[in-house]
Each structure stands twice: as structure tokens, then as C-alpha cells.
Amino acid sequence: MGTTSWKFFSELNPNIGLGIGVIDIKDNEVESPELIASRIEHVATVLGAERLHYVHPDCGFWMLRRSVVDRKMRALVEGRDLFEGRV
């Protein structure tokens, strides 16, 4: 997640909510919930938390084994919960 790419989204109409990809589907390594929360925090800082409507993988999971996908999705939920202060 490059820091420069997100600034361009700040120029969009502020009424448009955004979804951000915080899971790398090209890597079998499962992201930690802390890493996911930090990615969400970074985008919230750049764009404003009110703009974030969805967090999701950066694309589809079709090329990963189901066991990897399940762990990545669990980490996504746990990272979102960390960001929102639910944990």
C-alpha cells in the first residue's frame, strides 16, 4: 500500500464512500490482525474514517487454497475489530 496512491482519492467527492483492499491475495502468508488494522488506520488518516465503508481483499481469492483464504478472512475481521476498538 503505497502512501502516495491514497492521496488521489481525497480529491473525489466526499459523499462517495470507499472500499479498501487490505489483504494481499498474491501471497500465501496470512497478514496479522495488527497489520490489517494499521493499513486501515493509515487510509483513515489520509482520507478520513467517515469515507471508509468497506474493507476487503485487494482482489478475488481464486488462486489461493481455501485454508489460506479462511485464515486471511479471519485476520481481516480481527484487524477490522482492532481498528474499531472492539477487541
N, C-alpha and C positions, 0 to 999 in steps of 0.2 A: 504494500500500500504506500505509494509514493505521496509525500506531503504536498507536492505541487499540484497534483491532479485534482484534489478535492476543492481547491480554491475556485476553480472554474464553475463548480456547482453553486457557489454562493451568489453568482450573478443571475441565477434562474429566479423566476417569480417566487417569492417567499411563501405563497399559498400552495406551492407544489411540494407534497411530501415525497421523501426519497426512501428507497430501499438500498442497503449497502451490503456488498459481499464481504464477509469476514472469515470465510472458510476457503482454504486453497484446495480445490478438487484435483489438482495435478500432483498432489503429494500424498503418500500413504501415511505420513506422520500426522498424528492427531494433535491439533492445537490444544493448548491448555486453556481452561476457562479464563485464567488471568490474562493470557494473550488476547483472547477474543474481547474481553472487557476493555482492555487497553486500546484495541482497534476501534471499538465503538466510542470510547471516550475521546479519542483523537478526532474522529469525524464530528462528534457532538461539539467539540471545542471549535472546530473550524467552521461548521455550518450552523450550529445551534441545535440543541437536543429536540426542540419542537419540530424540526424538519425531518427527523428520523421517524419513519413509520414502520419500517421493516428491517430486520437483519436476516441474512440468508447466506448460503454458499455463493461463491463467485460465478458459479455456473451449475450445470447438472452433474449428478453423481454417477452417470452411466458407466464410467471406466474404472470405478473402484469396487472392491469386494464389499459385499453387504455388511460384513462385520466391521470394516473400517468406516463405512458410511454411518452405521449405527453409533459408533463411538464419536465420530465428528459431530453428529447431530446432538448427542447428549452434551458434548462440550459447548456447542452453540447455545443451548438452553441455559447451561450453567453459567456461561460467560455473560449472557444477557441478564440473568438474575443477579450476578455480581455487579454489573453496571447499574442496575436499577436499585441496588441495595437490598435485595430480597434475601440475601444469604448472610 
